[in-house]
């Protein structure tokens, strides 16, 4: 009688794929984030093998052009402060003129 060994399958631990390309920045102006991903399929875990260790998403900060309006906002504040200073100086000079 010929004995055959049962069909034994060896475990296959998962491996990471290469990183996909970076996605676009999640904002249209200012500071945001962009990400890239990878999958645990090179090879796919099989027969009780371990799933990949580590992260499957990588995120970094992205900077896009300054948002419209921000510069204008600060320019307006600066202009208002200059006007206030000019008005105070005029009042001071007017008051000094009264006492001379």
C-alpha positions as CSV (number, residue, x, y, z in Angstrom):
1,X,0.0,0.0,0.0
2,X,1.3,3.4,-1.0
3,X,1.0,6.2,1.6
4,X,0.7,9.7,0.4
5,X,1.3,12.8,2.5
6,X,-1.6,15.1,2.9
7,X,-1.5,18.3,0.8
8,X,0.2,20.6,3.3
9,X,0.1,24.3,2.5
10,X,2.7,26.5,4.0
11,X,1.9,29.8,5.6
12,X,2.5,32.9,3.5
13,X,3.1,36.2,5.4
14,X,1.8,39.3,3.6
15,X,4.1,41.9,2.1
16,X,3.5,45.5,1.3
17,X,3.0,46.7,-2.3
18,X,4.9,49.8,-3.5
19,X,3.5,53.1,-2.4
20,X,0.9,54.6,-4.8
21,X,1.5,58.1,-6.0
22,X,0.7,61.1,-3.9
23,X,-2.9,62.4,-4.0
24,X,-3.6,66.0,-4.5
25,X,-3.6,68.5,-1.7
26,X,-6.9,68.7,0.2
27,X,-7.1,72.5,0.1
28,X,-7.0,75.0,-2.8
29,X,-5.1,77.6,-0.8
30,X,-3.1,77.7,2.4
31,X,-1.9,74.6,4.3
32,X,-3.4,71.2,3.9
33,X,-2.4,67.5,3.6
34,X,-1.9,65.0,0.9
35,X,-1.7,61.2,1.2
36,X,-0.5,58.0,-0.5
37,X,-1.4,54.4,0.2
38,X,-0.1,50.9,-0.1
39,X,-1.8,47.5,0.2
40,X,-0.8,44.2,1.9
41,X,-1.0,42.1,-1.3
42,X,2.6,41.4,-2.3
43,X,2.0,38.7,-1.5
44,X,-1.4,38.4,0.1
45,X,-1.3,36.6,3.4
46,X,-2.4,33.0,3.0
47,X,-2.9,29.8,5.0
48,X,-2.7,31.6,8.4
49,X,0.2,33.9,7.4
50,X,0.6,37.2,9.1
51,X,-0.9,40.4,7.8
52,X,1.6,43.2,7.0
53,X,3.0,45.2,9.9
54,X,3.1,49.0,9.7
55,X,0.9,51.6,8.2
56,X,-0.9,51.6,4.9
57,X,-1.3,55.4,4.6
58,X,1.3,58.1,4.5
59,X,0.3,61.7,5.0
60,X,2.4,64.9,4.6
61,X,1.7,68.6,4.8
62,X,1.2,70.5,1.5
63,X,1.4,74.2,1.0
64,X,-0.6,75.9,-1.7
65,X,-0.6,79.6,-2.6
66,X,-1.8,82.1,0.0
67,X,-5.6,82.3,0.2
68,X,-7.1,85.3,-1.5
69,X,-8.3,87.8,1.1
70,X,-5.7,87.0,3.7
71,X,-3.3,89.6,2.4
72,X,-6.1,92.1,1.8
73,X,-7.3,91.5,5.4
74,X,-3.9,92.3,6.8
75,X,-3.4,95.3,4.5
76,X,-6.7,96.7,5.7
77,X,-5.7,96.3,9.3
78,X,-2.4,98.0,8.6
79,X,-4.1,100.8,6.7
80,X,-6.6,101.3,9.6
81,X,-3.7,101.5,12.1
82,X,-1.9,104.1,10.0
83,X,-5.1,106.1,9.8
84,X,-5.6,105.9,13.6
85,X,-2.0,107.0,14.1
86,X,-2.4,109.9,11.7
87,X,-5.6,111.0,13.4
88,X,-4.0,110.8,16.8
89,X,-1.0,112.9,15.6
90,X,-3.3,115.5,14.1
91,X,-5.3,115.7,17.4
92,X,-2.0,116.0,19.3
93,X,-0.7,118.8,17.0
94,X,-4.0,120.6,17.2
95,X,-4.0,120.4,21.0
96,X,-0.4,121.6,21.1
97,X,-1.3,124.5,18.9
98,X,-4.0,125.6,21.3
99,X,-1.4,126.0,24.1
100,X,1.1,128.0,22.1
